[in-house]
């Protein structure tokens, strides 16, 4: 395409043909009128071309801008999706917390969050299902396991009966292979697991689930194997 400047120069060249002969000559009124008329017409033509070129030039300038805007919109859409996903996750977390907070006590141990259900007694299997329904599982603590059972104890002690003892289910068992204790995650309990005394003793040959045993007087608390169908309190891990 011929640029507007070139077109203008061509038109002006036609209006004012320059030559080596610059000798003044007489110009009649008729010639002057025609020249003015042609000039007016060509001025309109030049303005039209300039406007057309200007529009095209603006388009060239706007196009990159529109491209940038489109790219920003795409980024915003991606960010919006991320925000929606984050919001969904936070909502799910909030629901989980609400499901736990009104029925138990929360505490933190070795980088994990735990809830002690001290209001409902269930079998080991039902306890696990209760935790899973709320996004968790029965507790599978790591690290200082003695401190862990002491932390649980502070929540359980006020709820233990005035005689006897209370058990609190944990996420360990030897159901799959007698004498081989595993967490629900499939990890084997460590060799130095703090069983008490002769535990696990598998009394009656039917004690396959892990509990923490608490006495009402607070003097005794230890990890113990217990009959899985017993109804006890339990600890959930998020």
JORARA-V864602 format. One record per residue. N is the residue number from 1. RES is the residue in one small letter. PHI is phi as a letter, one per 30 degrees, with the letter a starting at -180 (* if undefined). Layout:
BEGIN
n:N res:RES phi:PHI
n:N res:RES phi:PHI
END
This chain:
BEGIN
n:1 res:x phi:*
n:2 res:x phi:d
n:3 res:x phi:d
n:4 res:x phi:d
n:5 res:x phi:d
n:6 res:x phi:d
n:7 res:x phi:d
n:8 res:x phi:d
n:9 res:x phi:d
n:10 res:x phi:d
n:11 res:x phi:d
n:12 res:x phi:d
n:13 res:x phi:d
n:14 res:x phi:d
n:15 res:x phi:d
n:16 res:x phi:b
n:17 res:x phi:d
n:18 res:x phi:c
n:19 res:x phi:b
n:20 res:x phi:d
n:21 res:x phi:d
n:22 res:x phi:c
n:23 res:x phi:d
n:24 res:x phi:e
n:25 res:x phi:b
n:26 res:x phi:d
n:27 res:x phi:c
n:28 res:x phi:d
n:29 res:x phi:d
n:30 res:x phi:d
n:31 res:x phi:d
n:32 res:x phi:d
n:33 res:x phi:d
n:34 res:x phi:d
n:35 res:x phi:d
n:36 res:x phi:d
n:37 res:x phi:d
n:38 res:x phi:d
n:39 res:x phi:d
n:40 res:x phi:d
n:41 res:x phi:d
n:42 res:x phi:d
n:43 res:x phi:d
n:44 res:x phi:d
n:45 res:x phi:d
n:46 res:x phi:d
n:47 res:x phi:d
n:48 res:x phi:d
n:49 res:x phi:d
n:50 res:x phi:d
n:51 res:x phi:d
n:52 res:x phi:d
n:53 res:x phi:d
n:54 res:x phi:d
n:55 res:x phi:d
n:56 res:x phi:d
n:57 res:x phi:d
n:58 res:x phi:d
n:59 res:x phi:d
n:60 res:x phi:d
n:61 res:x phi:d
n:62 res:x phi:d
n:63 res:x phi:e
n:64 res:x phi:d
n:65 res:x phi:d
n:66 res:x phi:d
n:67 res:x phi:d
n:68 res:x phi:d
n:69 res:x phi:d
n:70 res:x phi:e
n:71 res:x phi:d
n:72 res:x phi:d
n:73 res:x phi:d
n:74 res:x phi:d
n:75 res:x phi:d
n:76 res:x phi:d
n:77 res:x phi:d
n:78 res:x phi:d
n:79 res:x phi:d
n:80 res:x phi:d
n:81 res:x phi:d
n:82 res:x phi:d
n:83 res:x phi:d
n:84 res:x phi:d
n:85 res:x phi:d
n:86 res:x phi:d
n:87 res:x phi:d
n:88 res:x phi:d
n:89 res:x phi:d
n:90 res:x phi:d
n:91 res:x phi:d
n:92 res:x phi:d
n:93 res:x phi:d
n:94 res:x phi:d
n:95 res:x phi:d
n:96 res:x phi:e
n:97 res:x phi:d
n:98 res:x phi:d
n:99 res:x phi:d
n:100 res:x phi:c
n:101 res:x phi:d
n:102 res:x phi:d
n:103 res:x phi:b
n:104 res:x phi:a
n:105 res:x phi:b
n:106 res:x phi:c
n:107 res:x phi:a
n:108 res:x phi:c
n:109 res:x phi:a
n:110 res:x phi:h
n:111 res:x phi:i
n:112 res:x phi:b
n:113 res:x phi:c
n:114 res:x phi:b
n:115 res:x phi:b
n:116 res:x phi:c
n:117 res:x phi:d
n:118 res:x phi:c
n:119 res:x phi:c
n:120 res:x phi:b
n:121 res:x phi:c
n:122 res:x phi:b
n:123 res:x phi:d
n:124 res:x phi:d
n:125 res:x phi:d
n:126 res:x phi:d
n:127 res:x phi:d
n:128 res:x phi:d
n:129 res:x phi:d
n:130 res:x phi:e
n:131 res:x phi:d
n:132 res:x phi:d
n:133 res:x phi:d
n:134 res:x phi:c
n:135 res:x phi:i
n:136 res:x phi:b
n:137 res:x phi:a
n:138 res:x phi:d
n:139 res:x phi:d
n:140 res:x phi:b
n:141 res:x phi:d
n:142 res:x phi:b
n:143 res:x phi:i
n:144 res:x phi:d
n:145 res:x phi:d
n:146 res:x phi:d
n:147 res:x phi:d
n:148 res:x phi:e
n:149 res:x phi:d
n:150 res:x phi:d
n:151 res:x phi:d
n:152 res:x phi:d
n:153 res:x phi:e
n:154 res:x phi:d
n:155 res:x phi:d
n:156 res:x phi:d
n:157 res:x phi:e
n:158 res:x phi:d
n:159 res:x phi:c
n:160 res:x phi:d
n:161 res:x phi:d
n:162 res:x phi:d
n:163 res:x phi:b
n:164 res:x phi:i
n:165 res:x phi:b
n:166 res:x phi:b
n:167 res:x phi:c
n:168 res:x phi:b
n:169 res:x phi:d
n:170 res:x phi:b
n:171 res:x phi:d
n:172 res:x phi:b
n:173 res:x phi:a
n:174 res:x phi:b
n:175 res:x phi:d
n:176 res:x phi:d
n:177 res:x phi:b
n:178 res:x phi:e
n:179 res:x phi:i
n:180 res:x phi:c
n:181 res:x phi:c
n:182 res:x phi:b
n:183 res:x phi:d
n:184 res:x phi:d
n:185 res:x phi:d
n:186 res:x phi:j
n:187 res:x phi:d
n:188 res:x phi:d
n:189 res:x phi:d
n:190 res:x phi:d
n:191 res:x phi:d
n:192 res:x phi:c
n:193 res:x phi:e
n:194 res:x phi:d
n:195 res:x phi:d
n:196 res:x phi:c
n:197 res:x phi:h
n:198 res:x phi:d
n:199 res:x phi:d
n:200 res:x phi:d
n:201 res:x phi:c
n:202 res:x phi:h
n:203 res:x phi:e
n:204 res:x phi:i
n:205 res:x phi:i
n:206 res:x phi:b
n:207 res:x phi:c
n:208 res:x phi:b
n:209 res:x phi:b
n:210 res:x phi:d
n:211 res:x phi:b
n:212 res:x phi:c
n:213 res:x phi:c
n:214 res:x phi:b
n:215 res:x phi:c
n:216 res:x phi:e
n:217 res:x phi:d
n:218 res:x phi:i
n:219 res:x phi:d
n:220 res:x phi:b
n:221 res:x phi:a
n:222 res:x phi:a
n:223 res:x phi:d
n:224 res:x phi:b
n:225 res:x phi:c
n:226 res:x phi:b
n:227 res:x phi:d
n:228 res:x phi:d
n:229 res:x phi:d
n:230 res:x phi:d
n:231 res:x phi:c
n:232 res:x phi:b
n:233 res:x phi:d
n:234 res:x phi:a
n:235 res:x phi:c
n:236 res:x phi:c
n:237 res:x phi:c
n:238 res:x phi:d
END
